[in-house]
């Protein structure tokens, strides 16, 4: 909170008052797109909200920005306020500024009530992360809770949030193409070939041939077979693999120099 000291007259004496100078800027917002794999589906985290007459709605975790904060600060604040999550490696990926974003009167009415501002055209800056499902605690009274929902089974969302989510799914695929490390940061430290293949299938929404995928996986050089096998499974035990960060850096350093 930004504060300044302002003199006031009370009972003939001068006193100082703390004045909140954080003012929401009504034309720029930040929305956070968190993607994860839940129950074998690629999902997005949505904030559930309550409108007038207890009508439920869903939206991306997002908010208008304050005039005193930059966009990265806004993204971190919004994530914590609406979901309770922190330390998520959010990255800015696109801005959305279609004038038609705020043509739905019900959506605008909700935002005006929540922000206590008159809302016109709003440009939103979207942030994205592929993150693990974590225990979370909601801390913002205007949201009831947060839900992981499949990206291909979305409810009706506020504003253009469905469009933003679709763009985010395309973007995460481009990120994985450029930097596969994103997938291994998401996976557990030890994983099976099936877990890795299924993660790629869900991100790209397509099936991969098991044998060809295994060959490609072994050709990467930074995926290392361990001596450990699955235990207590009803099927043939699979070998665990690990991601070698040192080998990955060396391989990608050579590729970038070519």
N, C-alpha and C positions, 0 to 999 in steps of 0.2 A: 504494500500500500504506500502510495506517495503522500506525504503530509507536508503542510506548511503551517506556520504559526500566524494566527490572525488575532489582533487585539479586539476585545469586546468590553463593553461597559456594563458592569453589574454591581449594584449597590455603591456606585460612585468610585469603584476601583477598576483598574485595568487588569484583565486576566487573559491568558492565552487559551485558545481552543484548537483542537486538532480537526482539520478539515480534510475530508477524503477528496483527493483530486483525481482519482481514477475514474475516467469517463469512457464509457463504451463508444466506440466509433461505429456509426450505423451503416457504413457502406462496405466494410471489409470483415470477413469472418474466416475462421480456420476450422476445417473438418478433418478428423483423424480416421483413417481406414486401417483397422487391424484385421489381418487375415490369419487364420489358423486352421488346422485340420482337427475336426471334432467328430467322433463317431463315424470315421471313414468318409467325411465330406469336407470340402473346402468351405469354410464358414467365415463370416464377418461379424464383428462385435457391434451390436446395435444397442443404443440407449432407449429404454422404454420411458415414455412420458405420459403424464395425465393432463388432458385438456379439460375444458369446462364440462360439467355434467358427467365427469368420470369417463369420458371417451378416451380410450387408449390410442397411443400412436407410437411410431418408432422413427428413429433418426440416427445418423452417425453421431458419435461424440463430437460436438462442435459448439461454437459460440462466436459472437461478435468479439473482435479484439478490443483491448483497452488502448487508449491513445498513448499510454506510457510504456507499452511493451512492444518488442519486435515479434515477428511471426513465429520464430522458434520458441520463444518464451510462451507465447500464446498456446502453441501446440502442447507443450509440457503441462501448462496450467489446466487446459481443457481436459486432457487425458486424466489427470489426477482428480479433478473436480467431478467428472461424470462417470468415472469407472473405478477410481481408487488405485489405478495402476501407475507405476513409476518405472523409470529406467528402461523404457522401451525405445529401441533405436529408430525413432521416426525419421523419415526423410521426406522432404518436400518433393512432390512429383508433378503437380499440374495445378493451374488456376482455372476456375470456371466462372465465366462472366456473362453468360447469356442473359439479356434483359428479361427473358421470360421466366427466369428462376423464381421470381417473386410474384407471379400472377395468380397463384392459388390463394384465395382470400382467407381460407381457414388456416393455412400455414402461416401467413403473414400475421393474422390475428394472434395466433399462439406466440409468435416471436415478439410481437409488440407487448403482449402481456408479460412475457418473461423478462424482457429487456427494459421495459418502461420507456421505450423510444418509438418514435414514428419511423417506420421502415419503408424505404424506397428500393432502389436498385442496390443489390449486394453482390460483390465479387468475393468468392471464397477461394482460399488457398488450401489445397488438400495435401495431407501428409499420409505416409504409408509405411507399414511394417508387416513382416511375416513373423509372428510371435508365438511362443508356446502358451498354452492355456495355463493361466495362473489363478491362484486364489485371489479374489478381489473383494473390495469393500466399497460400496457406493457411499459417497459423502455429500452428494448434492441433493437437496430436498426436492428439486423440481423433476428429478428422475427417480423412478421407483427402483429400477434395477437395470442390469445389462444382460443381454442374451447373445449367445453365439447362434447365428442362423445361417443355413446353407445359402451360398451366393446364387444358386439357381432356384431357390424357394423363398424369395423375399416377400415380406408383407408390403403393403402400401407405405411408402416412406415420404417424409416431408421434402419439399422443394425438389431438387434434382438429384437427391442422394442415391437413387438407383443407378442413374447414369454415372455418377462418380464412382460407385462400386465396380461397375462394369469396366470403366477405364482403369481402375486400380488393379483388377485381375489381369488385364492385358499388360499393365506396367510391371507387375511382379514377374511375369513370364520373361519380359525383356531383361529385367535385373538378373534373373537366374541364368539366362543365356550368357550375359556378360560376365557375371561373377557367381559361379556355382557355390561358392563358400556360403552363400545365404542359406542354402538348403541344409548344409552341415551344421551351421549355427543353430538351426531349428531342431535337428534330430538329436537324440540322446548321444552321449559320448561313444556308446557301443550300439551298433545297429545291424540288422540283418540285410541281406540283399533285397529281400522282399519288402522290408520297410522302406528302403531307399527307393525302390521302383514304384511302390504305391504312392509315395510322396510326390514323385515326379508325375505320375498319372493324374493325381488329383489337382495338382497345380496347372497342368497343361490340358486337363480334361480329355485325355485320350489314353488308349491302351498301348503298352509297349510289349513287344515280343520278349518273353522271359529269357530265352537263350541269347538273343542279340543284346539285350540290356546287360546281361551278366558279362558278356565279352567286352562291351564298351566300358563298363564299370572297372574291370580289371586293367583296361588300357590307360586309365587316367593317371596312374602312378601315385596319386596321393590318397587313394583308398586302400588301406592296409588290412589284410586278413589277420585276425588274432588267433590264439590257440583256444579260445573259449567257444563253447557251443551252448545253444539253448537247453534249458532243463525244465522238466515237468510239463512238456507240451504234448498234446495228443497226436502229433504228427512227427515226421522225421525231423530230428533236431537240426537246426540251421546254424551255420557259423556266424560269429559276430565279426564285424569289421569296425575300423576306426578311421577317423579323418586325420591325416598328417598335415598340420598347418605349415611346417617347415618345407616339406616337399611341394606343397601347393604354392607357396610364395616363390620358390625357385622356378617352378614350371611356368607360372604366370609372368614372372619377371622376364624370362626368355621370350615368351610369346609377345609381350609388350615391346620388346626391343627389336623384334623382327619386322 
